[in-house]
Amino acid sequence: MGYNIIAANFNIHPSQAQTWNKSFDLYGSQALIPRPKGRPTLTQENDKKKDNMTLTEKQKYEERILQLEAKLHGAELNRDFLKKLHALRSGKQIGRKP
């Protein structure tokens, strides 16, 4: 039987019948089993891997974040001080509303 006759009988495109036939010839019946497409869904196993971080590691990271925030605050204060000093030396008034 030709692909056109088979396609007309099952109401599919002839190239689809040809593709299925080629897949069957190359890989056997396993090739015709439908497989899920696209990105796999997030499973509980993947969630466990993310939460697998020990408590001490979390504490280390939280402590490091606090240190960096304190360092940033100090740098911001230093920047603001230097801006004000520069404004005073140049005779401009900055940060005041009339």
N, C-alpha and C positions, 0 to 999 in steps of 0.2 A: 504494500500500500504506500502511496506517496504522502508526503507531508501535507499537501493541500487537502487531500481527502480526509486525513486524520484531523487536521485543524478544523475543517468544516463540520466534521462529525461532533467534535467536542467544543466547538465555538471558541477557538483560540487562534492566535496568529500562527501561520506556518513556521515562522522562524523560532517561535517558542517550542514547538514540537521538535524541531531540528536540534535546538539547544539541549533539550531534555534527553534526546536520543544520544547525542554526543557525550553528555555527562555520564549517562548510563554505560556507554561503551568504555569510557575511560576509567571510571571509578566504581562501577557496579551500582547496586541498589542503594548504597549509603549516600550516593550523590543526590538522590531524589528526596531525601528526608529534609524537610524544611528546618532551617537554622534561624535563630533570632538574629536580627540585624540591628545595627546601631550600637551605641554605647551601652555597656552593661549597667544594670541598676546597682545602686549602692546597697550592699548587704550589711547585715549586722556584724559579719566578720571584719569588714572594712572599718566599721565604726569602732570595733574593739582595738584594731591596730592603731587608730588615732588616739584613743584614750589609754593606750598602754604605757604612757609616760609615767614614771614613778613620781610619788609625791615629793621626794627630795629634789628631783629635777625641776618640778614645777616651782618649788620654793626658791631654788637657785635662780630661775628665770625671773620670778617676781621680784626677788631682791635686786637683781641686775637692772631690771626696769626702773625700780625706785632710785637706784644710784644714778642711772642715766637721766632720769627726770630731774633729780636734784642738781646734777651737773649742768643740765640745760637751763634750769632756773637761774643758776649762778651766772651763766654766760649771758642770759638775757638782761640780768641786772647790770652786769658790767657794760653791756652794749648801751643800755639806757643811760647809765652814768656818763659814758664817753660822749654820747650824743648831746646830753645836757651841757657838759663841759665845753664841747666844741661850740655850741650855740652861745654860751656865755662869753667865750673868748671872741667870737666873731660879732658880738653885739646884737644878735637876734634874740627875740623872745620866743620860746617854743613851749608848747604844752600849756599855755595859759589862754583863757578866754577873756576877752575884754568886758 
